[in-house]
Amino acid sequence: MKTYSKRYKESVKQVEHDKLYQLKEAIILLKKLPKPKFDGSIDLHFNLNVDTKKSDQMVRGTVVLPHGTGKKVRVAVFCKGEHERQAREAKADYVGGTELIDKVGAGFLDFDCAISTPEMMKDLSKLGKVLGPRGLMPSPKTGTVTNDITKAIEDVRRGKVEFRVDKQGGIHLSVGKVSFTEDQLNDNASRVIEAISESKPASVKGKFVKSLSISASMNPGLMISC
């Protein structure tokens, strides 16, 4: 049987579990709840009306958070030649061609985002089973397969994040830290909600977002009106 801390139990008392909160109202409450001993994240949880067995309903995209994610994003760039110089000047954390691919193949995964030039994708494709399940495989759809390495790195540093529906029809995405201001969290969350709502596949009929909740690390979630 799962046991909860006194802090968590105190948080639960402040939440109306049958209530649909407005976004800003929920953020205000989350920031008031008892906090763990670290700067937790604020996360959105979507339950979408999609059939993930159908390829045209695999929701995926990117969104730039107006106020960033609040954490340092470690970027790996797979490239060679002139692009390596550009990547290093743009302060990518890890840069390389086949040698970096071999390093990742051997188990190195100390990065949060992968960017690749188109010419490297043939070699990088062999890491699909390693990078794919972790959401790290570069893709033209998310702007991470490109010859404009500098812009791709800048976008990531500015707060560009990827969203992708899981097999259960859910999307879970951090929109900032508890230490962010209420306005910063509201701006970031609103942008994510807008981006995912706009990604509704044409083949989906009826309501797209079945339910939406927001939570802070190690605290109960609040249902959001959507």
Secondary structure, DSSP 4 states (H G I P E B T S, - for coil): -----HHHHHHHHT--TT--B-HHHHHHHHHHS---SS--EEEEEEEE---TTSGGG--EEEEE-TT--SSPPPEEEE--THHHHHHHHTT-SEEESHHHHHHHHTT----SEEEE-GGGHHHHGGGHHHHGGGT----GGGT-B-S-HHHHHHHHHHTEEEEE--TTSEEEEEEEETTS-HHHHHHHHHHHHHHHHHT--TT--S-SEEEEEEEETTS--EEB--
